[in-house]
Amino acid sequence: MMNFVKNFRNDESGAVTVDWVVLTAAVVGLAIAAYGSIQTGADNMTTNTATFLDGQTIGTVGAPAQ
């Protein structure tokens, strides 16, 4: 039984798994933060574009817009 406890304590095969879990969690967190930033910028750009297009006048062919 004592050998089993010593071997279990010295076994480091699960340490790599913990590293990958922490790394994956960090990448997911950064992706969520980036998505929030991109979404806000895209919403603002869409609103600005819609405002600009609403203010435009479409003329007829051959006649200048008024």
mmCIF file of the N, C-alpha and C atoms, coordinates in Angstrom:
data_MODEL
# 
_entry.id   MODEL 
# 
loop_
_atom_site.group_PDB 
_atom_site.id 
_atom_site.type_symbol 
_atom_site.label_atom_id 
_atom_site.label_alt_id 
_atom_site.label_comp_id 
_atom_site.label_asym_id 
_atom_site.label_entity_id 
_atom_site.label_seq_id 
_atom_site.pdbx_PDB_ins_code 
_atom_site.Cartn_x 
_atom_site.Cartn_y 
_atom_site.Cartn_z 
_atom_site.occupancy 
_atom_site.B_iso_or_equiv 
_atom_site.pdbx_formal_charge 
_atom_site.auth_seq_id 
_atom_site.auth_comp_id 
_atom_site.auth_asym_id 
_atom_site.auth_atom_id 
_atom_site.pdbx_PDB_model_num 
ATOM 1   N N  . MET A 1 1  ? 0.824   -1.197 0.000   1.00 0.00 ? 1  MET A N  1 
ATOM 2   C CA . MET A 1 1  ? 0.000   0.000  0.000   1.00 0.00 ? 1  MET A CA 1 
ATOM 3   C C  . MET A 1 1  ? 0.863   1.254  0.000   1.00 0.00 ? 1  MET A C  1 
ATOM 4   N N  . MET A 1 2  ? 1.958   1.224  0.736   1.00 0.00 ? 2  MET A N  1 
ATOM 5   C CA . MET A 1 2  ? 2.839   2.377  0.804   1.00 0.00 ? 2  MET A CA 1 
ATOM 6   C C  . MET A 1 2  ? 3.476   2.669  -0.556  1.00 0.00 ? 2  MET A C  1 
ATOM 7   N N  . ASN A 1 3  ? 3.822   1.599  -1.318  1.00 0.00 ? 3  ASN A N  1 
ATOM 8   C CA . ASN A 1 3  ? 4.381   1.797  -2.656  1.00 0.00 ? 3  ASN A CA 1 
ATOM 9   C C  . ASN A 1 3  ? 3.365   2.466  -3.581  1.00 0.00 ? 3  ASN A C  1 
ATOM 10  N N  . PHE A 1 4  ? 2.107   2.077  -3.450  1.00 0.00 ? 4  PHE A N  1 
ATOM 11  C CA . PHE A 1 4  ? 1.057   2.676  -4.272  1.00 0.00 ? 4  PHE A CA 1 
ATOM 12  C C  . PHE A 1 4  ? 0.941   4.175  -3.991  1.00 0.00 ? 4  PHE A C  1 
ATOM 13  N N  . VAL A 1 5  ? 0.981   4.560  -2.730  1.00 0.00 ? 5  VAL A N  1 
ATOM 14  C CA . VAL A 1 5  ? 0.884   5.971  -2.362  1.00 0.00 ? 5  VAL A CA 1 
ATOM 15  C C  . VAL A 1 5  ? 2.086   6.747  -2.882  1.00 0.00 ? 5  VAL A C  1 
ATOM 16  N N  . LYS A 1 6  ? 3.284   6.182  -2.769  1.00 0.00 ? 6  LYS A N  1 
ATOM 17  C CA . LYS A 1 6  ? 4.490   6.858  -3.268  1.00 0.00 ? 6  LYS A CA 1 
ATOM 18  C C  . LYS A 1 6  ? 4.439   7.016  -4.784  1.00 0.00 ? 6  LYS A C  1 
ATOM 19  N N  . ASN A 1 7  ? 4.030   5.961  -5.482  1.00 0.00 ? 7  ASN A N  1 
ATOM 20  C CA . ASN A 1 7  ? 3.936   6.040  -6.945  1.00 0.00 ? 7  ASN A CA 1 
ATOM 21  C C  . ASN A 1 7  ? 2.870   7.050  -7.371  1.00 0.00 ? 7  ASN A C  1 
ATOM 22  N N  . PHE A 1 8  ? 1.758   7.066  -6.664  1.00 0.00 ? 8  PHE A N  1 
ATOM 23  C CA . PHE A 1 8  ? 0.690   8.013  -6.995  1.00 0.00 ? 8  PHE A CA 1 
ATOM 24  C C  . PHE A 1 8  ? 1.151   9.451  -6.787  1.00 0.00 ? 8  PHE A C  1 
ATOM 25  N N  . ARG A 1 9  ? 1.868   9.704  -5.714  1.00 0.00 ? 9  ARG A N  1 
ATOM 26  C CA . ARG A 1 9  ? 2.358   11.047 -5.409  1.00 0.00 ? 9  ARG A CA 1 
ATOM 27  C C  . ARG A 1 9  ? 3.396   11.510 -6.431  1.00 0.00 ? 9  ARG A C  1 
ATOM 28  N N  . ASN A 1 10 ? 4.213   10.596 -6.932  1.00 0.00 ? 10 ASN A N  1 
ATOM 29  C CA . ASN A 1 10 ? 5.282   10.954 -7.873  1.00 0.00 ? 10 ASN A CA 1 
ATOM 30  C C  . ASN A 1 10 ? 4.830   10.958 -9.330  1.00 0.00 ? 10 ASN A C  1 
ATOM 31  N N  . ASP A 1 11 ? 3.653   10.428 -9.595  1.00 0.00 ? 11 ASP A N  1 
ATOM 32  C CA . ASP A 1 11 ? 3.168   10.366 -10.970 1.00 0.00 ? 11 ASP A CA 1 
ATOM 33  C C  . ASP A 1 11 ? 2.773   11.769 -11.432 1.00 0.00 ? 11 ASP A C  1 
ATOM 34  N N  . GLU A 1 12 ? 3.348   12.244 -12.539 1.00 0.00 ? 12 GLU A N  1 
ATOM 35  C CA . GLU A 1 12 ? 3.077   13.591 -13.046 1.00 0.00 ? 12 GLU A CA 1 
ATOM 36  C C  . GLU A 1 12 ? 2.358   13.562 -14.393 1.00 0.00 ? 12 GLU A C  1 
ATOM 37  N N  . SER A 1 13 ? 1.784   12.442 -14.759 1.00 0.00 ? 13 SER A N  1 
ATOM 38  C CA . SER A 1 13 ? 1.148   12.347 -16.078 1.00 0.00 ? 13 SER A CA 1 
ATOM 39  C C  . SER A 1 13 ? -0.093  13.228 -16.189 1.00 0.00 ? 13 SER A C  1 
ATOM 40  N N  . GLY A 1 14 ? -0.753  13.542 -15.078 1.00 0.00 ? 14 GLY A N  1 
ATOM 41  C CA . GLY A 1 14 ? -1.925  14.404 -15.123 1.00 0.00 ? 14 GLY A CA 1 
ATOM 42  C C  . GLY A 1 14 ? -1.584  15.884 -15.149 1.00 0.00 ? 14 GLY A C  1 
ATOM 43  N N  . ALA A 1 15 ? -0.331  16.245 -14.876 1.00 0.00 ? 15 ALA A N  1 
ATOM 44  C CA . ALA A 1 15 ? 0.063   17.653 -14.838 1.00 0.00 ? 15 ALA A CA 1 
ATOM 45  C C  . ALA A 1 15 ? -0.057  18.307 -16.209 1.00 0.00 ? 15 ALA A C  1 
ATOM 46  N N  . VAL A 1 16 ? 0.217   17.558 -17.253 1.00 0.00 ? 16 VAL A N  1 
ATOM 47  C CA . VAL A 1 16 ? 0.114   18.101 -18.612 1.00 0.00 ? 16 VAL A CA 1 
ATOM 48  C C  . VAL A 1 16 ? -1.346  18.395 -18.936 1.00 0.00 ? 16 VAL A C  1 
ATOM 49  N N  . THR A 1 17 ? -2.239  17.553 -18.472 1.00 0.00 ? 17 THR A N  1 
ATOM 50  C CA . THR A 1 17 ? -3.662  17.773 -18.702 1.00 0.00 ? 17 THR A CA 1 
ATOM 51  C C  . THR A 1 17 ? -4.120  19.068 -18.037 1.00 0.00 ? 17 THR A C  1 
ATOM 52  N N  . VAL A 1 18 ? -3.666  19.304 -16.829 1.00 0.00 ? 18 VAL A N  1 
ATOM 53  C CA . VAL A 1 18 ? -4.029  20.543 -16.127 1.00 0.00 ? 18 VAL A CA 1 
ATOM 54  C C  . VAL A 1 18 ? -3.502  21.750 -16.892 1.00 0.00 ? 18 VAL A C  1 
ATOM 55  N N  . ASP A 1 19 ? -2.290  21.671 -17.401 1.00 0.00 ? 19 ASP A N  1 
ATOM 56  C CA . ASP A 1 19 ? -1.735  22.773 -18.195 1.00 0.00 ? 19 ASP A CA 1 
ATOM 57  C C  . ASP A 1 19 ? -2.600  23.068 -19.421 1.00 0.00 ? 19 ASP A C  1 
ATOM 58  N N  . TRP A 1 20 ? -3.030  22.024 -20.114 1.00 0.00 ? 20 TRP A N  1 
ATOM 59  C CA . TRP A 1 20 ? -3.847  22.215 -21.314 1.00 0.00 ? 20 TRP A CA 1 
ATOM 60  C C  . TRP A 1 20 ? -5.219  22.786 -20.965 1.00 0.00 ? 20 TRP A C  1 
ATOM 61  N N  . VAL A 1 21 ? -5.777  22.366 -19.849 1.00 0.00 ? 21 VAL A N  1 
ATOM 62  C CA . VAL A 1 21 ? -7.077  22.894 -19.439 1.00 0.00 ? 21 VAL A CA 1 
ATOM 63  C C  . VAL A 1 21 ? -6.967  24.387 -19.129 1.00 0.00 ? 21 VAL A C  1 
ATOM 64  N N  . VAL A 1 22 ? -5.935  24.781 -18.430 1.00 0.00 ? 22 VAL A N  1 
ATOM 65  C CA . VAL A 1 22 ? -5.735  26.198 -18.101 1.00 0.00 ? 22 VAL A CA 1 
ATOM 66  C C  . VAL A 1 22 ? -5.483  27.004 -19.379 1.00 0.00 ? 22 VAL A C  1 
ATOM 67  N N  . LEU A 1 23 ? -4.664  26.496 -20.271 1.00 0.00 ? 23 LEU A N  1 
ATOM 68  C CA . LEU A 1 23 ? -4.373  27.185 -21.533 1.00 0.00 ? 23 LEU A CA 1 
ATOM 69  C C  . LEU A 1 23 ? -5.638  27.329 -22.380 1.00 0.00 ? 23 LEU A C  1 
ATOM 70  N N  . THR A 1 24 ? -6.428  26.273 -22.457 1.00 0.00 ? 24 THR A N  1 
ATOM 71  C CA . THR A 1 24 ? -7.671  26.324 -23.226 1.00 0.00 ? 24 THR A CA 1 
ATOM 72  C C  . THR A 1 24 ? -8.651  27.327 -22.627 1.00 0.00 ? 24 THR A C  1 
ATOM 73  N N  . ALA A 1 25 ? -8.746  27.365 -21.309 1.00 0.00 ? 25 ALA A N  1 
ATOM 74  C CA . ALA A 1 25 ? -9.632  28.330 -20.652 1.00 0.00 ? 25 ALA A CA 1 
ATOM 75  C C  . ALA A 1 25 ? -9.186  29.760 -20.938 1.00 0.00 ? 25 ALA A C  1 
ATOM 76  N N  . ALA A 1 26 ? -7.884  29.998 -20.960 1.00 0.00 ? 26 ALA A N  1 
ATOM 77  C CA . ALA A 1 26 ? -7.379  31.340 -21.270 1.00 0.00 ? 26 ALA A CA 1 
ATOM 78  C C  . ALA A 1 26 ? -7.706  31.732 -22.709 1.00 0.00 ? 26 ALA A C  1 
ATOM 79  N N  . VAL A 1 27 ? -7.561  30.812 -23.633 1.00 0.00 ? 27 VAL A N  1 
ATOM 80  C CA . VAL A 1 27 ? -7.863  31.101 -25.040 1.00 0.00 ? 27 VAL A CA 1 
ATOM 81  C C  . VAL A 1 27 ? -9.353  31.382 -25.216 1.00 0.00 ? 27 VAL A C  1 
ATOM 82  N N  . VAL A 1 28 ? -10.197 30.610 -24.556 1.00 0.00 ? 28 VAL A N  1 
ATOM 83  C CA . VAL A 1 28 ? -11.642 30.833 -24.651 1.00 0.00 ? 28 VAL A CA 1 
ATOM 84  C C  . VAL A 1 28 ? -12.004 32.190 -24.057 1.00 0.00 ? 28 VAL A C  1 
ATOM 85  N N  . GLY A 1 29 ? -11.392 32.546 -22.933 1.00 0.00 ? 29 GLY A N  1 
ATOM 86  C CA . GLY A 1 29 ? -11.645 33.851 -22.326 1.00 0.00 ? 29 GLY A CA 1 
ATOM 87  C C  . GLY A 1 29 ? -11.246 34.997 -23.239 1.00 0.00 ? 29 GLY A C  1 
ATOM 88  N N  . LEU A 1 30 ? -10.095 34.877 -23.875 1.00 0.00 ? 30 LEU A N  1 
ATOM 89  C CA . LEU A 1 30 ? -9.660  35.914 -24.813 1.00 0.00 ? 30 LEU A CA 1 
ATOM 90  C C  . LEU A 1 30 ? -10.589 35.993 -26.029 1.00 0.00 ? 30 LEU A C  1 
ATOM 91  N N  . ALA A 1 31 ? -11.060 34.854 -26.493 1.00 0.00 ? 31 ALA A N  1 
ATOM 92  C CA . ALA A 1 31 ? -11.977 34.853 -27.635 1.00 0.00 ? 31 ALA A CA 1 
ATOM 93  C C  . ALA A 1 31 ? -13.290 35.546 -27.284 1.00 0.00 ? 31 ALA A C  1 
ATOM 94  N N  . ILE A 1 32 ? -13.787 35.317 -26.083 1.00 0.00 ? 32 ILE A N  1 
ATOM 95  C CA . ILE A 1 32 ? -15.026 35.975 -25.649 1.00 0.00 ? 32 ILE A CA 1 
ATOM 96  C C  . ILE A 1 32 ? -14.826 37.484 -25.551 1.00 0.00 ? 32 ILE A C  1 
ATOM 97  N N  . ALA A 1 33 ? -13.687 37.901 -25.014 1.00 0.00 ? 33 ALA A N  1 
ATOM 98  C CA . ALA A 1 33 ? -13.398 39.338 -24.912 1.00 0.00 ? 33 ALA A CA 1 
ATOM 99  C C  . ALA A 1 33 ? -13.273 39.968 -26.299 1.00 0.00 ? 33 ALA A C  1 
ATOM 100 N N  . ALA A 1 34 ? -12.601 39.288 -27.215 1.00 0.00 ? 34 ALA A N  1 
ATOM 101 C CA . ALA A 1 34 ? -12.445 39.809 -28.574 1.00 0.00 ? 34 ALA A CA 1 
ATOM 102 C C  . ALA A 1 34 ? -13.797 39.887 -29.281 1.00 0.00 ? 34 ALA A C  1 
ATOM 103 N N  . TYR A 1 35 ? -14.638 38.883 -29.084 1.00 0.00 ? 35 TYR A N  1 
ATOM 104 C CA . TYR A 1 35 ? -15.959 38.891 -29.702 1.00 0.00 ? 35 TYR A CA 1 
ATOM 105 C C  . TYR A 1 35 ? -16.778 40.089 -29.228 1.00 0.00 ? 35 TYR A C  1 
ATOM 106 N N  . GLY A 1 36 ? -16.726 40.372 -27.938 1.00 0.00 ? 36 GLY A N  1 
ATOM 107 C CA . GLY A 1 36 ? -17.460 41.521 -27.407 1.00 0.00 ? 36 GLY A CA 1 
ATOM 108 C C  . GLY A 1 36 ? -16.985 42.827 -28.015 1.00 0.00 ? 36 GLY A C  1 
ATOM 109 N N  . SER A 1 37 ? -15.688 42.961 -28.170 1.00 0.00 ? 37 SER A N  1 
ATOM 110 C CA . SER A 1 37 ? -15.130 44.177 -28.757 1.00 0.00 ? 37 SER A CA 1 
ATOM 111 C C  . SER A 1 37 ? -15.505 44.305 -30.231 1.00 0.00 ? 37 SER A C  1 
ATOM 112 N N  . ILE A 1 38 ? -15.417 43.229 -30.961 1.00 0.00 ? 38 ILE A N  1 
ATOM 113 C CA . ILE A 1 38 ? -15.746 43.252 -32.394 1.00 0.00 ? 38 ILE A CA 1 
ATOM 114 C C  . ILE A 1 38 ? -17.234 43.517 -32.585 1.00 0.00 ? 38 ILE A C  1 
ATOM 115 N N  . GLN A 1 39 ? -18.066 42.918 -31.741 1.00 0.00 ? 39 GLN A N  1 
ATOM 116 C CA . GLN A 1 39 ? -19.509 43.109 -31.874 1.00 0.00 ? 39 GLN A CA 1 
ATOM 117 C C  . GLN A 1 39 ? -19.884 44.565 -31.648 1.00 0.00 ? 39 GLN A C  1 
ATOM 118 N N  . THR A 1 40 ? -19.304 45.207 -30.652 1.00 0.00 ? 40 THR A N  1 
ATOM 119 C CA . THR A 1 40 ? -19.597 46.614 -30.370 1.00 0.00 ? 40 THR A CA 1 
ATOM 120 C C  . THR A 1 40 ? -19.183 47.491 -31.551 1.00 0.00 ? 40 THR A C  1 
ATOM 121 N N  . GLY A 1 41 ? -18.003 47.269 -32.086 1.00 0.00 ? 41 GLY A N  1 
ATOM 122 C CA . GLY A 1 41 ? -17.524 48.045 -33.226 1.00 0.00 ? 41 GLY A CA 1 
ATOM 123 C C  . GLY A 1 41 ? -18.385 47.831 -34.458 1.00 0.00 ? 41 GLY A C  1 
ATOM 124 N N  . ALA A 1 42 ? -18.804 46.601 -34.697 1.00 0.00 ? 42 ALA A N  1 
ATOM 125 C CA . ALA A 1 42 ? -19.641 46.308 -35.858 1.00 0.00 ? 42 ALA A CA 1 
ATOM 126 C C  . ALA A 1 42 ? -21.016 46.958 -35.715 1.00 0.00 ? 42 ALA A C  1 
ATOM 127 N N  . ASP A 1 43 ? -21.571 46.937 -34.512 1.00 0.00 ? 43 ASP A N  1 
ATOM 128 C CA . ASP A 1 43 ? -22.867 47.595 -34.293 1.00 0.00 ? 43 ASP A CA 1 
ATOM 129 C C  . ASP A 1 43 ? -22.772 49.097 -34.529 1.00 0.00 ? 43 ASP A C  1 
ATOM 130 N N  . ASN A 1 44 ? -21.715 49.718 -34.051 1.00 0.00 ? 44 ASN A N  1 
ATOM 131 C CA . ASN A 1 44 ? -21.530 51.157 -34.259 1.00 0.00 ? 44 ASN A CA 1 
ATOM 132 C C  . ASN A 1 44 ? -21.367 51.481 -35.734 1.00 0.00 ? 44 ASN A C  1 
ATOM 133 N N  . MET A 1 45 ? -20.585 50.678 -36.445 1.00 0.00 ? 45 MET A N  1 
ATOM 134 C CA . MET A 1 45 ? -20.371 50.927 -37.868 1.00 0.00 ? 45 MET A CA 1 
ATOM 135 C C  . MET A 1 45 ? -21.676 50.750 -38.643 1.00 0.00 ? 45 MET A C  1 
ATOM 136 N N  . THR A 1 46 ? -22.473 49.759 -38.295 1.00 0.00 ? 46 THR A N  1 
ATOM 137 C CA . THR A 1 46 ? -23.750 49.543 -38.966 1.00 0.00 ? 46 THR A CA 1 
ATOM 138 C C  . THR A 1 46 ? -24.698 50.718 -38.731 1.00 0.00 ? 46 THR A C  1 
ATOM 139 N N  . THR A 1 47 ? -24.736 51.215 -37.515 1.00 0.00 ? 47 THR A N  1 
ATOM 140 C CA . THR A 1 47 ? -25.589 52.367 -37.192 1.00 0.00 ? 47 THR A CA 1 
ATOM 141 C C  . THR A 1 47 ? -25.140 53.606 -37.962 1.00 0.00 ? 47 THR A C  1 
ATOM 142 N N  . ASN A 1 48 ? -23.841 53.851 -38.011 1.00 0.00 ? 48 ASN A N  1 
ATOM 143 C CA . ASN A 1 48 ? -23.327 55.012 -38.749 1.00 0.00 ? 48 ASN A CA 1 
ATOM 144 C C  . ASN A 1 48 ? -23.621 54.903 -40.238 1.00 0.00 ? 48 ASN A C  1 
ATOM 145 N N  . THR A 1 49 ? -23.487 53.712 -40.789 1.00 0.00 ? 49 THR A N  1 
ATOM 146 C CA . THR A 1 49 ? -23.759 53.512 -42.215 1.00 0.00 ? 49 THR A CA 1 
ATOM 147 C C  . THR A 1 49 ? -25.243 53.733 -42.504 1.00 0.00 ? 49 THR A C  1 
ATOM 148 N N  . ALA A 1 50 ? -26.117 53.208 -41.650 1.00 0.00 ? 50 ALA A N  1 
ATOM 149 C CA . ALA A 1 50 ? -27.554 53.386 -41.856 1.00 0.00 ? 50 ALA A CA 1 
ATOM 150 C C  . ALA A 1 50 ? -27.939 54.858 -41.766 1.00 0.00 ? 50 ALA A C  1 
ATOM 151 N N  . THR A 1 51 ? -27.346 55.581 -40.830 1.00 0.00 ? 51 THR A N  1 
ATOM 152 C CA . THR A 1 51 ? -27.635 57.014 -40.696 1.00 0.00 ? 51 THR A CA 1 
ATOM 153 C C  . THR A 1 51 ? -27.187 57.766 -41.948 1.00 0.00 ? 51 THR A C  1 
ATOM 154 N N  . PHE A 1 52 ? -26.016 57.437 -42.455 1.00 0.00 ? 52 PHE A N  1 
ATOM 155 C CA . PHE A 1 52 ? -25.510 58.090 -43.665 1.00 0.00 ? 52 PHE A CA 1 
ATOM 156 C C  . PHE A 1 52 ? -26.416 57.801 -44.852 1.00 0.00 ? 52 PHE A C  1 
ATOM 157 N N  . LEU A 1 53 ? -26.805 56.544 -45.026 1.00 0.00 ? 53 LEU A N  1 
ATOM 158 C CA . LEU A 1 53 ? -27.625 56.181 -46.182 1.00 0.00 ? 53 LEU A CA 1 
ATOM 159 C C  . LEU A 1 53 ? -29.029 56.776 -46.086 1.00 0.00 ? 53 LEU A C  1 
ATOM 160 N N  . ASP A 1 54 ? -29.560 56.903 -44.885 1.00 0.00 ? 54 ASP A N  1 
ATOM 161 C CA . ASP A 1 54 ? -30.880 57.521 -44.722 1.00 0.00 ? 54 ASP A CA 1 
ATOM 162 C C  . ASP A 1 54 ? -30.873 58.982 -45.154 1.00 0.00 ? 54 ASP A C  1 
ATOM 163 N N  . GLY A 1 55 ? -29.751 59.647 -45.043 1.00 0.00 ? 55 GLY A N  1 
ATOM 164 C CA . GLY A 1 55 ? -29.663 61.055 -45.400 1.00 0.00 ? 55 GLY A CA 1 
ATOM 165 C C  . GLY A 1 55 ? -29.397 61.301 -46.871 1.00 0.00 ? 55 GLY A C  1 
ATOM 166 N N  . GLN A 1 56 ? -29.238 60.268 -47.663 1.00 0.00 ? 56 GLN A N  1 
ATOM 167 C CA . GLN A 1 56 ? -28.923 60.429 -49.085 1.00 0.00 ? 56 GLN A CA 1 
ATOM 168 C C  . GLN A 1 56 ? -30.199 60.533 -49.907 1.00 0.00 ? 56 GLN A C  1 
ATOM 169 N N  . THR A 1 57 ? -30.110 61.313 -50.981 1.00 0.00 ? 57 THR A N  1 
ATOM 170 C CA . THR A 1 57 ? -31.232 61.474 -51.904 1.00 0.00 ? 57 THR A CA 1 
ATOM 171 C C  . THR A 1 57 ? -30.886 60.769 -53.204 1.00 0.00 ? 57 THR A C  1 
ATOM 172 N N  . ILE A 1 58 ? -31.846 60.041 -53.720 1.00 0.00 ? 58 ILE A N  1 
ATOM 173 C CA . ILE A 1 58 ? -31.640 59.308 -54.966 1.00 0.00 ? 58 ILE A CA 1 
ATOM 174 C C  . ILE A 1 58 ? -32.334 60.093 -56.062 1.00 0.00 ? 58 ILE A C  1 
ATOM 175 N N  . GLY A 1 59 ? -31.572 60.459 -57.094 1.00 0.00 ? 59 GLY A N  1 
ATOM 176 C CA . GLY A 1 59 ? -32.138 61.224 -58.213 1.00 0.00 ? 59 GLY A CA 1 
ATOM 177 C C  . GLY A 1 59 ? -32.553 60.279 -59.334 1.00 0.00 ? 59 GLY A C  1 
ATOM 178 N N  . THR A 1 60 ? -33.170 60.847 -60.347 1.00 0.00 ? 60 THR A N  1 
ATOM 179 C CA . THR A 1 60 ? -33.547 60.064 -61.524 1.00 0.00 ? 60 THR A CA 1 
ATOM 180 C C  . THR A 1 60 ? -32.393 60.051 -62.494 1.00 0.00 ? 60 THR A C  1 
ATOM 181 N N  . VAL A 1 61 ? -32.429 59.140 -63.432 1.00 0.00 ? 61 VAL A N  1 
ATOM 182 C CA . VAL A 1 61 ? -31.358 59.002 -64.403 1.00 0.00 ? 61 VAL A CA 1 
ATOM 183 C C  . VAL A 1 61 ? -31.310 60.246 -65.274 1.00 0.00 ? 61 VAL A C  1 
ATOM 184 N N  . GLY A 1 62 ? -30.157 60.855 -65.389 1.00 0.00 ? 62 GLY A N  1 
ATOM 185 C CA . GLY A 1 62 ? -29.972 62.017 -66.229 1.00 0.00 ? 62 GLY A CA 1 
ATOM 186 C C  . GLY A 1 62 ? -30.267 63.325 -65.543 1.00 0.00 ? 62 GLY A C  1 
ATOM 187 N N  . ALA A 1 63 ? -30.832 63.293 -64.354 1.00 0.00 ? 63 ALA A N  1 
ATOM 188 C CA . ALA A 1 63 ? -31.133 64.525 -63.630 1.00 0.00 ? 63 ALA A CA 1 
ATOM 189 C C  . ALA A 1 63 ? -30.311 64.553 -62.343 1.00 0.00 ? 63 ALA A C  1 
ATOM 190 N N  . PRO A 1 64 ? -29.787 65.702 -61.969 1.00 0.00 ? 64 PRO A N  1 
ATOM 191 C CA . PRO A 1 64 ? -28.996 65.774 -60.742 1.00 0.00 ? 64 PRO A CA 1 
ATOM 192 C C  . PRO A 1 64 ? -29.879 65.625 -59.503 1.00 0.00 ? 64 PRO A C  1 
ATOM 193 N N  . ALA A 1 65 ? -29.313 65.059 -58.477 1.00 0.00 ? 65 ALA A N  1 
ATOM 194 C CA . ALA A 1 65 ? -30.061 64.911 -57.212 1.00 0.00 ? 65 ALA A CA 1 
ATOM 195 C C  . ALA A 1 65 ? -30.212 66.264 -56.546 1.00 0.00 ? 65 ALA A C  1 
ATOM 196 N N  . GLN A 1 66 ? -31.297 66.476 -55.852 1.00 0.00 ? 66 GLN A N  1 
ATOM 197 C CA . GLN A 1 66 ? -31.544 67.748 -55.178 1.00 0.00 ? 66 GLN A CA 1 
ATOM 198 C C  . GLN A 1 66 ? -31.486 67.607 -53.695 1.00 0.00 ? 66 GLN A C  1 
# 
